[in-house]
Amino acid sequence: MTCRVHTLPKPVFRLESSLMELSAILGWTATALFTFCYIPQIYKTAKTQTVDGLSFWLLFISFIANIVALWYAFLINQAPLQVKYVGGLIFLGICLYLYWRVARSSKRAVLPGDVNRETSTIIAGDN
């Protein structure tokens, strides 16, 4: 006597597979958005040649955080995160360079640690 085992047809929609695809799409979308979010600031700073209202420390701390996070991304072998943090470092580097260049050329801007310039401006009454 033979016994036949009937199997159900494979479902067309596999929830696990679809969730993995969705997570990959979301991961790469977030990577692109986080990477390119610096472009408007770069454009604005380059166009207006002013850093009024832009925090040097925000840019600097973000740069350091991206270095640490990139190290982490390599340790856990996550390509989307690696791309995000490398792109972030590139764009933050551009932002920091523009900040430095524009702040140095502006008479009103004072870079962190630039005590002599700040003191001379206050004494001269240029505020």
DRENSE-720947 format. One record per atom (N, C-alpha, C): residue number from 1; residue in one letter; chain; atom name; x, y negated, z negated. Coordinates in nm, 3 decimals. Layout:
marmi / roti / ronu / baza / u / v / w
NUM / A / A / CA / X / Y / Z
...
***
This chain:
marmi / roti / ronu / baza / u / v / w
1 / M / A / N / 0.082 / 0.116 / 0.000
1 / M / A / CA / 0.000 / 0.000 / 0.000
1 / M / A / C / 0.088 / -0.126 / 0.000
2 / T / A / N / 0.059 / -0.218 / 0.087
2 / T / A / CA / 0.135 / -0.342 / 0.092
2 / T / A / C / 0.050 / -0.456 / 0.037
3 / C / A / N / 0.118 / -0.544 / -0.024
3 / C / A / CA / 0.051 / -0.660 / -0.084
3 / C / A / C / 0.098 / -0.784 / -0.012
4 / R / A / N / 0.007 / -0.859 / 0.036
4 / R / A / CA / 0.042 / -0.983 / 0.104
4 / R / A / C / 0.023 / -1.101 / 0.009
5 / V / A / N / 0.121 / -1.186 / 0.009
5 / V / A / CA / 0.112 / -1.308 / -0.071
5 / V / A / C / 0.080 / -1.422 / 0.025
6 / H / A / N / -0.028 / -1.485 / -0.003
6 / H / A / CA / -0.068 / -1.598 / 0.080
6 / H / A / C / -0.009 / -1.726 / 0.019
7 / T / A / N / 0.054 / -1.804 / 0.102
7 / T / A / CA / 0.109 / -1.931 / 0.055
7 / T / A / C / 0.026 / -2.044 / 0.112
8 / L / A / N / 0.020 / -2.147 / 0.035
8 / L / A / CA / -0.053 / -2.266 / 0.081
8 / L / A / C / 0.033 / -2.341 / 0.181
9 / P / A / N / -0.029 / -2.407 / 0.275
9 / P / A / CA / 0.051 / -2.485 / 0.369
9 / P / A / C / 0.121 / -2.599 / 0.294
10 / K / A / N / 0.238 / -2.635 / 0.345
10 / K / A / CA / 0.312 / -2.744 / 0.283
10 / K / A / C / 0.236 / -2.875 / 0.304
11 / P / A / N / 0.228 / -2.955 / 0.198
11 / P / A / CA / 0.155 / -3.081 / 0.215
11 / P / A / C / 0.230 / -3.175 / 0.308
12 / V / A / N / 0.154 / -3.251 / 0.381
12 / V / A / CA / 0.213 / -3.348 / 0.473
12 / V / A / C / 0.279 / -3.460 / 0.394
13 / F / A / N / 0.215 / -3.502 / 0.288
13 / F / A / CA / 0.265 / -3.611 / 0.206
13 / F / A / C / 0.330 / -3.554 / 0.082
14 / R / A / N / 0.459 / -3.571 / 0.068
14 / R / A / CA / 0.528 / -3.522 / -0.051
14 / R / A / C / 0.559 / -3.641 / -0.140
15 / L / A / N / 0.501 / -3.642 / -0.258
15 / L / A / CA / 0.513 / -3.754 / -0.350
15 / L / A / C / 0.657 / -3.780 / -0.388
16 / E / A / N / 0.733 / -3.675 / -0.420
16 / E / A / CA / 0.871 / -3.693 / -0.462
16 / E / A / C / 0.955 / -3.755 / -0.352
17 / S / A / N / 0.938 / -3.708 / -0.232
17 / S / A / CA / 1.014 / -3.760 / -0.119
17 / S / A / C / 0.977 / -3.906 / -0.092
18 / S / A / N / 0.848 / -3.935 / -0.099
18 / S / A / CA / 0.803 / -4.072 / -0.074
18 / S / A / C / 0.853 / -4.168 / -0.180
19 / L / A / N / 0.856 / -4.125 / -0.305
19 / L / A / CA / 0.908 / -4.210 / -0.412
19 / L / A / C / 1.057 / -4.236 / -0.396
20 / M / A / N / 1.130 / -4.136 / -0.351
20 / M / A / CA / 1.273 / -4.155 / -0.327
20 / M / A / C / 1.296 / -4.255 / -0.214
21 / E / A / N / 1.216 / -4.244 / -0.108
21 / E / A / CA / 1.228 / -4.338 / 0.003
21 / E / A / C / 1.191 / -4.478 / -0.043
22 / L / A / N / 1.085 / -4.490 / -0.122
22 / L / A / CA / 1.042 / -4.620 / -0.173
22 / L / A / C / 1.150 / -4.679 / -0.263
23 / S / A / N / 1.210 / -4.599 / -0.349
23 / S / A / CA / 1.314 / -4.651 / -0.438
23 / S / A / C / 1.435 / -4.696 / -0.359
24 / A / A / N / 1.470 / -4.626 / -0.252
24 / A / A / CA / 1.582 / -4.668 / -0.168
24 / A / A / C / 1.550 / -4.800 / -0.097
25 / I / A / N / 1.428 / -4.812 / -0.047
25 / I / A / CA / 1.387 / -4.936 / 0.020
25 / I / A / C / 1.389 / -5.052 / -0.079
26 / L / A / N / 1.334 / -5.031 / -0.198
26 / L / A / CA / 1.333 / -5.136 / -0.300
26 / L / A / C / 1.475 / -5.172 / -0.343
27 / G / A / N / 1.560 / -5.071 / -0.360
27 / G / A / CA / 1.699 / -5.096 / -0.400
27 / G / A / C / 1.774 / -5.180 / -0.298
28 / W / A / N / 1.763 / -5.145 / -0.171
28 / W / A / CA / 1.834 / -5.220 / -0.067
28 / W / A / C / 1.773 / -5.357 / -0.045
29 / T / A / N / 1.641 / -5.370 / -0.061
29 / T / A / CA / 1.576 / -5.501 / -0.049
29 / T / A / C / 1.624 / -5.594 / -0.160
30 / A / A / N / 1.626 / -5.543 / -0.283
30 / A / A / CA / 1.676 / -5.623 / -0.396
30 / A / A / C / 1.823 / -5.660 / -0.374
31 / T / A / N / 1.901 / -5.567 / -0.323
31 / T / A / CA / 2.042 / -5.593 / -0.295
31 / T / A / C / 2.057 / -5.710 / -0.198
32 / A / A / N / 1.980 / -5.706 / -0.090
32 / A / A / CA / 1.987 / -5.814 / 0.010
32 / A / A / C / 1.944 / -5.948 / -0.051
33 / L / A / N / 1.833 / -5.947 / -0.125
33 / L / A / CA / 1.784 / -6.072 / -0.183
33 / L / A / C / 1.881 / -6.130 / -0.285
34 / F / A / N / 1.933 / -6.047 / -0.375
34 / F / A / CA / 2.029 / -6.094 / -0.474
34 / F / A / C / 2.158 / -6.142 / -0.409
35 / T / A / N / 2.199 / -6.077 / -0.302
35 / T / A / CA / 2.323 / -6.115 / -0.235
35 / T / A / C / 2.309 / -6.249 / -0.164
36 / F / A / N / 2.198 / -6.267 / -0.095
36 / F / A / CA / 2.182 / -6.388 / -0.014
36 / F / A / C / 2.117 / -6.504 / -0.088
37 / C / A / N / 2.082 / -6.488 / -0.215
37 / C / A / CA / 2.016 / -6.596 / -0.289
37 / C / A / C / 2.109 / -6.716 / -0.310
38 / Y / A / N / 2.238 / -6.700 / -0.291
38 / Y / A / CA / 2.332 / -6.811 / -0.309
38 / Y / A / C / 2.341 / -6.901 / -0.186
39 / I / A / N / 2.294 / -6.854 / -0.074
39 / I / A / CA / 2.308 / -6.930 / 0.051
39 / I / A / C / 2.239 / -7.067 / 0.045
40 / P / A / N / 2.117 / -7.080 / -0.008
40 / P / A / CA / 2.058 / -7.214 / -0.016
40 / P / A / C / 2.142 / -7.313 / -0.099
41 / Q / A / N / 2.203 / -7.265 / -0.208
41 / Q / A / CA / 2.286 / -7.353 / -0.290
41 / Q / A / C / 2.413 / -7.392 / -0.216
42 / I / A / N / 2.472 / -7.297 / -0.146
42 / I / A / CA / 2.591 / -7.327 / -0.067
42 / I / A / C / 2.558 / -7.432 / 0.039
43 / Y / A / N / 2.445 / -7.412 / 0.108
43 / Y / A / CA / 2.403 / -7.506 / 0.213
43 / Y / A / C / 2.378 / -7.645 / 0.155
44 / K / A / N / 2.305 / -7.650 / 0.044
44 / K / A / CA / 2.272 / -7.780 / -0.017
44 / K / A / C / 2.397 / -7.853 / -0.064
45 / T / A / N / 2.487 / -7.783 / -0.130
45 / T / A / CA / 2.609 / -7.846 / -0.180
45 / T / A / C / 2.696 / -7.895 / -0.064
46 / A / A / N / 2.707 / -7.815 / 0.040
46 / A / A / CA / 2.787 / -7.855 / 0.155
46 / A / A / C / 2.725 / -7.974 / 0.227
47 / K / A / N / 2.594 / -7.976 / 0.236
47 / K / A / CA / 2.526 / -8.083 / 0.310
47 / K / A / C / 2.524 / -8.215 / 0.232
48 / T / A / N / 2.490 / -8.207 / 0.103
48 / T / A / CA / 2.476 / -8.330 / 0.023
48 / T / A / C / 2.606 / -8.377 / -0.038
49 / Q / A / N / 2.705 / -8.288 / -0.045
49 / Q / A / CA / 2.834 / -8.319 / -0.107
49 / Q / A / C / 2.817 / -8.371 / -0.250
50 / T / A / N / 2.721 / -8.310 / -0.322
50 / T / A / CA / 2.701 / -8.343 / -0.462
50 / T / A / C / 2.677 / -8.215 / -0.541
51 / V / A / N / 2.722 / -8.216 / -0.665
51 / V / A / CA / 2.699 / -8.102 / -0.755
51 / V / A / C / 2.615 / -8.145 / -0.875
52 / D / A / N / 2.547 / -8.258 / -0.862
52 / D / A / CA / 2.461 / -8.305 / -0.970
52 / D / A / C / 2.356 / -8.200 / -1.002
53 / G / A / N / 2.347 / -8.164 / -1.128
53 / G / A / CA / 2.248 / -8.065 / -1.171
53 / G / A / C / 2.292 / -7.921 / -1.156
54 / L / A / N / 2.407 / -7.897 / -1.095
54 / L / A / CA / 2.458 / -7.761 / -1.077
54 / L / A / C / 2.557 / -7.731 / -1.189
55 / S / A / N / 2.536 / -7.624 / -1.261
55 / S / A / CA / 2.618 / -7.590 / -1.375
55 / S / A / C / 2.740 / -7.508 / -1.332
56 / F / A / N / 2.858 / -7.562 / -1.359
56 / F / A / CA / 2.982 / -7.489 / -1.333
56 / F / A / C / 2.984 / -7.359 / -1.413
57 / W / A / N / 2.942 / -7.366 / -1.540
57 / W / A / CA / 2.948 / -7.249 / -1.627
57 / W / A / C / 2.854 / -7.140 / -1.581
58 / L / A / N / 2.739 / -7.174 / -1.525
58 / L / A / CA / 2.649 / -7.073 / -1.468
58 / L / A / C / 2.720 / -6.997 / -1.356
59 / L / A / N / 2.785 / -7.070 / -1.268
59 / L / A / CA / 2.856 / -7.006 / -1.158
59 / L / A / C / 2.972 / -6.922 / -1.208
60 / F / A / N / 3.049 / -6.975 / -1.301
60 / F / A / CA / 3.167 / -6.905 / -1.352
60 / F / A / C / 3.129 / -6.777 / -1.426
61 / I / A / N / 3.030 / -6.786 / -1.515
61 / I / A / CA / 2.988 / -6.668 / -1.592
61 / I / A / C / 2.926 / -6.564 / -1.498
62 / S / A / N / 2.850 / -6.608 / -1.398
62 / S / A / CA / 2.794 / -6.515 / -1.300
62 / S / A / C / 2.905 / -6.444 / -1.223
63 / F / A / N / 3.010 / -6.516 / -1.191
63 / F / A / CA / 3.123 / -6.457 / -1.119
63 / F / A / C / 3.188 / -6.346 / -1.203
64 / I / A / N / 3.213 / -6.375 / -1.331
64 / I / A / CA / 3.273 / -6.275 / -1.421
64 / I / A / C / 3.178 / -6.156 / -1.439
65 / A / A / N / 3.048 / -6.183 / -1.455
65 / A / A / CA / 2.949 / -6.076 / -1.471
65 / A / A / C / 2.946 / -5.986 / -1.348
66 / N / A / N / 2.961 / -6.043 / -1.229
66 / N / A / CA / 2.962 / -5.963 / -1.106
66 / N / A / C / 3.086 / -5.874 / -1.099
67 / I / A / N / 3.199 / -5.921 / -1.151
67 / I / A / CA / 3.320 / -5.838 / -1.154
67 / I / A / C / 3.297 / -5.716 / -1.244
68 / V / A / N / 3.243 / -5.741 / -1.363
68 / V / A / CA / 3.217 / -5.631 / -1.457
68 / V / A / C / 3.113 / -5.534 / -1.400
69 / A / A / N / 3.007 / -5.589 / -1.341
69 / A / A / CA / 2.901 / -5.506 / -1.285
69 / A / A / C / 2.952 / -5.425 / -1.164
70 / L / A / N / 3.042 / -5.483 / -1.086
70 / L / A / CA / 3.099 / -5.409 / -0.972
70 / L / A / C / 3.179 / -5.290 / -1.023
71 / W / A / N / 3.254 / -5.308 / -1.128
71 / W / A / CA / 3.329 / -5.199 / -1.189
71 / W / A / C / 3.233 / -5.088 / -1.232
72 / Y / A / N / 3.124 / -5.128 / -1.297
72 / Y / A / CA / 3.021 / -5.032 / -1.339
72 / Y / A / C / 2.962 / -4.959 / -1.218
73 / A / A / N / 2.930 / -5.033 / -1.111
73 / A / A / CA / 2.870 / -4.973 / -0.992
73 / A / A / C / 2.962 / -4.869 / -0.929
74 / F / A / N / 3.093 / -4.893 / -0.934
74 / F / A / CA / 3.187 / -4.794 / -0.883
74 / F / A / C / 3.193 / -4.672 / -0.974
75 / L / A / N / 3.185 / -4.694 / -1.104
75 / L / A / CA / 3.188 / -4.582 / -1.198
75 / L / A / C / 3.069 / -4.487 / -1.181
76 / I / A / N / 2.951 / -4.544 / -1.151
76 / I / A / CA / 2.831 / -4.461 / -1.134
76 / I / A / C / 2.804 / -4.428 / -0.987
77 / N / A / N / 2.892 / -4.475 / -0.898
77 / N / A / CA / 2.884 / -4.443 / -0.756
77 / N / A / C / 2.750 / -4.482 / -0.692
78 / Q / A / N / 2.713 / -4.608 / -0.708
78 / Q / A / CA / 2.589 / -4.661 / -0.652
78 / Q / A / C / 2.618 / -4.761 / -0.541
79 / A / A / N / 2.603 / -4.717 / -0.418
79 / A / A / CA / 2.634 / -4.801 / -0.302
79 / A / A / C / 2.556 / -4.932 / -0.298
80 / P / A / N / 2.422 / -4.931 / -0.323
80 / P / A / CA / 2.350 / -5.059 / -0.317
80 / P / A / C / 2.405 / -5.161 / -0.417
81 / L / A / N / 2.438 / -5.116 / -0.536
81 / L / A / CA / 2.492 / -5.207 / -0.637
81 / L / A / C / 2.632 / -5.255 / -0.597
82 / Q / A / N / 2.711 / -5.168 / -0.539
82 / Q / A / CA / 2.845 / -5.208 / -0.495
82 / Q / A / C / 2.836 / -5.318 / -0.390
83 / V / A / N / 2.745 / -5.301 / -0.295
83 / V / A / CA / 2.726 / -5.401 / -0.190
83 / V / A / C / 2.678 / -5.532 / -0.251
84 / K / A / N / 2.583 / -5.523 / -0.342
84 / K / A / CA / 2.527 / -5.642 / -0.406
84 / K / A / C / 2.634 / -5.721 / -0.479
85 / Y / A / N / 2.716 / -5.652 / -0.558
85 / Y / A / CA / 2.815 / -5.723 / -0.638
85 / Y / A / C / 2.932 / -5.776 / -0.555
86 / V / A / N / 2.971 / -5.705 / -0.451
86 / V / A / CA / 3.074 / -5.758 / -0.362
86 / V / A / C / 3.021 / -5.882 / -0.291
87 / G / A / N / 2.899 / -5.874 / -0.238
87 / G / A / CA / 2.838 / -5.991 / -0.174
87 / G / A / C / 2.822 / -6.106 / -0.270
88 / G / A / N / 2.778 / -6.075 / -0.393
88 / G / A / CA / 2.764 / -6.178 / -0.494
88 / G / A / C / 2.895 / -6.246 / -0.524
89 / L / A / N / 3.003 / -6.169 / -0.534
89 / L / A / CA / 3.135 / -6.227 / -0.560
89 / L / A / C / 3.179 / -6.318 / -0.446
90 / I / A / N / 3.151 / -6.277 / -0.324
90 / I / A / CA / 3.188 / -6.360 / -0.209
90 / I / A / C / 3.112 / -6.493 / -0.213
91 / F / A / N / 2.980 / -6.485 / -0.228
91 / F / A / CA / 2.900 / -6.607 / -0.227
91 / F / A / C / 2.924 / -6.694 / -0.350
92 / L / A / N / 2.943 / -6.633 / -0.467
92 / L / A / CA / 2.976 / -6.711 / -0.586
92 / L / A / C / 3.114 / -6.775 / -0.573
93 / G / A / N / 3.206 / -6.705 / -0.509
93 / G / A / CA / 3.337 / -6.765 / -0.483
93 / G / A / C / 3.325 / -6.888 / -0.395
94 / I / A / N / 3.240 / -6.880 / -0.295
94 / I / A / CA / 3.216 / -6.997 / -0.208
94 / I / A / C / 3.153 / -7.109 / -0.289
95 / C / A / N / 3.054 / -7.076 / -0.372
95 / C / A / CA / 2.989 / -7.177 / -0.457
95 / C / A / C / 3.090 / -7.245 / -0.549
96 / L / A / N / 3.175 / -7.166 / -0.614
96 / L / A / CA / 3.275 / -7.222 / -0.705
96 / L / A / C / 3.375 / -7.309 / -0.630
97 / Y / A / N / 3.416 / -7.266 / -0.512
97 / Y / A / CA / 3.508 / -7.347 / -0.432
97 / Y / A / C / 3.443 / -7.481 / -0.395
98 / L / A / N / 3.318 / -7.476 / -0.347
98 / L / A / CA / 3.248 / -7.600 / -0.311
98 / L / A / C / 3.230 / -7.690 / -0.433
99 / Y / A / N / 3.195 / -7.629 / -0.546
99 / Y / A / CA / 3.179 / -7.708 / -0.669
99 / Y / A / C / 3.310 / -7.780 / -0.701
100 / W / A / N / 3.420 / -7.706 / -0.699
100 / W / A / CA / 3.550 / -7.765 / -0.730
100 / W / A / C / 3.585 / -7.876 / -0.631
101 / R / A / N / 3.566 / -7.848 / -0.501
101 / R / A / CA / 3.601 / -7.947 / -0.398
101 / R / A / C / 3.516 / -8.073 / -0.408
102 / V / A / N / 3.385 / -8.055 / -0.424
102 / V / A / CA / 3.295 / -8.171 / -0.431
102 / V / A / C / 3.316 / -8.247 / -0.561
103 / A / A / N / 3.332 / -8.175 / -0.673
103 / A / A / CA / 3.351 / -8.241 / -0.802
103 / A / A / C / 3.481 / -8.320 / -0.804
104 / R / A / N / 3.584 / -8.269 / -0.742
104 / R / A / CA / 3.713 / -8.340 / -0.737
104 / R / A / C / 3.705 / -8.467 / -0.652
105 / S / A / N / 3.623 / -8.464 / -0.549
105 / S / A / CA / 3.614 / -8.582 / -0.462
105 / S / A / C / 3.515 / -8.685 / -0.514
106 / S / A / N / 3.431 / -8.646 / -0.609
106 / S / A / CA / 3.332 / -8.738 / -0.665
106 / S / A / C / 3.391 / -8.811 / -0.784
107 / K / A / N / 3.367 / -8.940 / -0.792
107 / K / A / CA / 3.418 / -9.017 / -0.906
107 / K / A / C / 3.338 / -8.989 / -1.033
108 / R / A / N / 3.210 / -8.954 / -1.019
108 / R / A / CA / 3.123 / -8.934 / -1.135
108 / R / A / C / 3.138 / -8.795 / -1.195
109 / A / A / N / 3.173 / -8.696 / -1.115
109 / A / A / CA / 3.176 / -8.558 / -1.163
109 / A / A / C / 3.298 / -8.534 / -1.251
110 / V / A / N / 3.278 / -8.461 / -1.358
110 / V / A / CA / 3.385 / -8.424 / -1.448
110 / V / A / C / 3.384 / -8.273 / -1.460
111 / L / A / N / 3.496 / -8.212 / -1.426
111 / L / A / CA / 3.507 / -8.067 / -1.438
111 / L / A / C / 3.531 / -8.029 / -1.583
112 / P / A / N / 3.489 / -7.908 / -1.623
112 / P / A / CA / 3.515 / -7.864 / -1.760
112 / P / A / C / 3.664 / -7.868 / -1.790
113 / G / A / N / 3.699 / -7.923 / -1.905
113 / G / A / CA / 3.838 / -7.931 / -1.945
113 / G / A / C / 3.910 / -8.053 / -1.891
114 / D / A / N / 3.841 / -8.138 / -1.819
114 / D / A / CA / 3.900 / -8.257 / -1.759
114 / D / A / C / 3.883 / -8.375 / -1.854
115 / V / A / N / 3.943 / -8.367 / -1.972
115 / V / A / CA / 3.922 / -8.464 / -2.079
115 / V / A / C / 3.974 / -8.601 / -2.041
116 / N / A / N / 4.091 / -8.609 / -1.984
116 / N / A / CA / 4.150 / -8.739 / -1.951
116 / N / A / C / 4.064 / -8.817 / -1.853
117 / R / A / N / 4.008 / -8.749 / -1.758
117 / R / A / CA / 3.924 / -8.816 / -1.659
117 / R / A / C / 3.796 / -8.866 / -1.724
118 / E / A / N / 3.736 / -8.785 / -1.813
118 / E / A / CA / 3.614 / -8.824 / -1.881
118 / E / A / C / 3.641 / -8.944 / -1.972
119 / T / A / N / 3.751 / -8.941 / -2.047
119 / T / A / CA / 3.785 / -9.049 / -2.138
119 / T / A / C / 3.813 / -9.177 / -2.062
120 / S / A / N / 3.885 / -9.167 / -1.951
120 / S / A / CA / 3.918 / -9.287 / -1.875
120 / S / A / C / 3.793 / -9.347 / -1.812
121 / T / A / N / 3.695 / -9.263 / -1.775
121 / T / A / CA / 3.571 / -9.315 / -1.719
121 / T / A / C / 3.492 / -9.389 / -1.825
122 / I / A / N / 3.487 / -9.335 / -1.946
122 / I / A / CA / 3.412 / -9.399 / -2.054
122 / I / A / C / 3.478 / -9.531 / -2.093
123 / I / A / N / 3.612 / -9.531 / -2.103
123 / I / A / CA / 3.684 / -9.653 / -2.141
123 / I / A / C / 3.668 / -9.760 / -2.035
124 / A / A / N / 3.673 / -9.721 / -1.908
124 / A / A / CA / 3.661 / -9.816 / -1.799
124 / A / A / C / 3.520 / -9.869 / -1.785
125 / G / A / N / 3.423 / -9.803 / -1.845
125 / G / A / CA / 3.284 / -9.850 / -1.839
125 / G / A / C / 3.216 / -9.818 / -1.709
126 / D / A / N / 3.255 / -9.710 / -1.643
126 / D / A / CA / 3.195 / -9.673 / -1.516
126 / D / A / C / 3.070 / -9.590 / -1.531
127 / N / A / N / 3.018 / -9.573 / -1.651
127 / N / A / CA / 2.898 / -9.490 / -1.669
127 / N / A / C / 2.779 / -9.558 / -1.618
***
